[in-house]
Amino acid sequence: MKVKPLWICLLLLAFSACVGIHEEEEPVVVPVIDPEDGSADIGTRFFHRLFVYEFTATWCQYCPNMNVALEAVRAEWPGRIIPVAVHQYDDMSARVCDTIVSHFSISGFPHLIFDFDGKARIQQQDPALIKDYVEQVLPSAAACGVAIDAEQEGRVQIKVKAAEAGEYALSAALVEDGIVARQTGAGDNYVNNAVLRATLTASFAGEPLGNLIAGDEVTRSFPVDPGENLRIVACVLKRMDDGSFRAVNAAQCALNKKIDYRYEPDLQD
């Protein structure tokens, strides 16, 4: 058997490396658009959406698996689950991220926290576990409605209308989509969406809206710096019987857009 000269082998290796570089696929950044969710313009019950913190990082090998699991469940419930990606110890980590990680005692990544409830947490990258939680909570009625007006440049207005009496709070954040970065376990062209960039409310845990009765409506306004691929995520919390605040509805809206209150379709007028 003939052995190829060393210089030929080196040329072949160099050629293979160059081909690999040129054949690497460019990232496909798909704009995040609210899907057709089946909600109605009018009705007697507000459309119920769940809020979820997705704790992730570019150094986390299993975080892409969690994202795949979460997206699989979101596809089954269009428009019903609103995630916010909380990064830590990477280039996408915002100043508030450490505070959120500490608040929920996150000791390992990946991790999901639903509706600001420290007990509603999932660490396994299993869509069945996520689906079980969603199917338990979503059928319940939303305690309030949420509307967002981000059409005015440099400012966003969020409205909350109570369907139930209680003490409410509002948490609002700015998230960014389409950030391409190297991701351990997924390669160089991983696309990150819903990346937490800043909180609009003074605290990520929410600012008080006061004690409301059914039918009360309150409005809050926040300054926002303009930018591309940015969305507003608003989450409304309500004080529970144990004194803690839990999310009871949420909404999202791209900058320069607006969304009004949405209703469950089965009870529309």
N, C-alpha and C positions, 0 to 999 in steps of 0.2 A: 504494500500500500504506500503510495506516495504521500509525503508530508508537505503541506504548503509552506512556502517560505514565511518567515516571521513578518516581513513587511506587508505581504498580502493579507495576512490575518488582521494586522493592525488597520489596514485600509478598509477591510470589510466591517470591522467593529466601528470605525469612524463613520462609515456610510450608514450603518444601521442606526447609530445614535442620531445622525442628522435626519434620517427618515422619520424616526420616532418623534423628533421635535416638530417637524413640519406636519405630521399627521395628527398631532394632539388636537383634540376637538376644542373649539372655542366655547366658552360658557354661553348657554342660552338663558338670557334673563327675560323672564315672562312677567309683564306687569301684573301686579296684584289687583284684581278687580272683584268687587263684591259679586258673588254668583247670584243667579236667580234662586231666591230662597223660598218662594211661595208665600211670602208675607203679603198683607193687604193694605190698601190705603186707608180703610176705615174698619172699625170693629169695636168689640167690647172688651177684648183682652190684648194687652201689649205683646208684641212678638218677643219671645224669650231667647236671649243669647247667653252663652256661657263665656266666662273670661278665664284664660289660663296663662300662667307664667311658665315659660319653657326655659329652664336653666341649661345653658349650653356654652361651648367654647370651642375654638378652633383646635385646641390641643387634645380634645376629648374624642377618643376613638369610637365610642359607642353613641355619641350624640346624633350622628346622622341617622342611626337606626331608630332612635326615639322620634326624630322628625318624620321619618317615613311612616311610623306607626300612627302618629298624631294626624298626619295628612290623610291617611287612609280613613280614619274615623270622620274627619272633617268633610271628606267627599261624600260620606253617607248622610251627613247632616248639613247640607249647603247653607252657608251664612249663619250657622247657629253657634259656632265656636270661634272665638276671637283670641288668637295667641299673641303674646308679647315675649320676644326672645331676650332673656337676660344673660349677657355674656360676662365672663369673669376671667381676668388674667390674659386677655388678648387685646388686639387693637380695636375691637368693637365694644369694649367694656366702658360704659358711661360711669360718671362719678357716683350715681345713685345705686349702681348695681351691687356694690359691696354691702350697702345698707339693706337692700332687699334680701340678699343671700343670708345675711346675719339674722334678719327679722324672722325668716322662716326656718332657720337652723339647717340650711342645706349643707350636708356633709359630703355629698358625692354627686357627680355629674354622670349622665343626664338626670334630670328631675323635672317633674311637672307638679305645679300647685294650682288647683282649680278654685276659682271664686274667692280668693283670699282666705281660704280655709286651710289652716295648717294640717288638719287631719285628712283632707282630700288630696293626698299626694301619691304619685306613682313614680317608681324608679325603674321598673322593668320595661323593656322596649317591646311591649306586647299590646297590639291594638285591641285585643279582647278585654283587657283590664280597663283601658280608656273607654271603650264602648259601654262597658257595664256601668261606669260612673255616669256617663252622658245619658244613658237610657233611664237611669234612676232620677236624674235631676231635671232634665229638659221638659218632661210633661207637666211639671208644676207651673202654675201661673206666674208671670213676671209681676213683681211688686210695683213696677214703675215703667214708664217709657223714657227713651233717650233720643234726642234730636241734636244734630250737629250742623252748624253753619260755618264753613271755612272758606267761603267765597270772597270775603273781604281780605285783601292782602295785608299781612302783618298781624291779623287778629282772628281768633276763633271764638264762636259763641256756642255754648252747650246748654240745652234746655232739658229739664227733668220734670216729668209730671207723675205724681204719685197715684197709684191705684189702691194702695193700702196705707193706713195711718201708721206712722212710726218716725223714728229718728234716722235721718239719711245723711250720707256723705258722698262726695264726688272725688274720684281719682281720674286724672287725665294725663295722657302721655303722648309724646311724639315718637313715632317709629319710622324706620327707613327700610326700604325694600331694595333688592337687586345688588347687594354688596358681594362682590366676588373675592374670595380669599382661599388660601390653601387650608384644607381641612384634613386633619389626621383621620385616616380611615375612609376618605372620599376623594382625595386628589387635590390638584392645584386650582381647579376651576369650580369650586363649590359655591353655590349661590345662596346667600343668607337673606331672608326676608323677616319683616316685623322686628327688626333690631331696635331695641330700646335706645333712644338717643338722649331723651331728657323727659323729666316730668314737668307738666304745666302747673299742676297744683303744688302748693307749698310742701306737701308731704306725699310720697307715693301711696301712702295708706289712706289718703283722701283728706279733703277739707270739709268742714261741717256745712250741711244744707239746712239744718234745723229740724224741728219736729213738724211734720207735714200731715195733713189729713187727705183723704181721697179727693182727688180733683185739684189739689194745690199744684202750682207750677212755679219753678224757680229757674233763674238764668244766671250763668256765670260766664265771664269773658276773660280771655287770656291772650297775651301777646305771643306771636309765633314768628320766628325768622323764616323767610321764604327759602325754598329749596326744591330740588327734584326728588321724586320717588318717596315723598314724605306723606304719612298718614297720621290722623288724630285718632287715638283710641280713648274712649270715655267709658268708665266703669262706675256704676252706682252701687254703693254699699248701704246696708240697713242694719241697725242694731238688733241683734238676736236676743232671745230670752236669757242667755248666759252672759250678756253684756258685751260680747264681741261683735265686730262688724263683719258681715259677709256680703259678697257681691250678689246682687239680685237681678241685674241686667247690665248690658254693655252695648256699645255701638262703635263703629269705625267709619271714617270718612277721609278721603284723600284731600290734600290741600287744594284750594280753589274749587271745591265741590260742596254740596250740602245734602243732608238727608233729613227727612222729616220723621215723625213718629211712625212706626210700623206696627201692624196688628196681626194677630193670628187669623188665618183665612177661614177657619171653620165657623167662626162666629161673626163674620162680617155682616153689616147691614144689607 
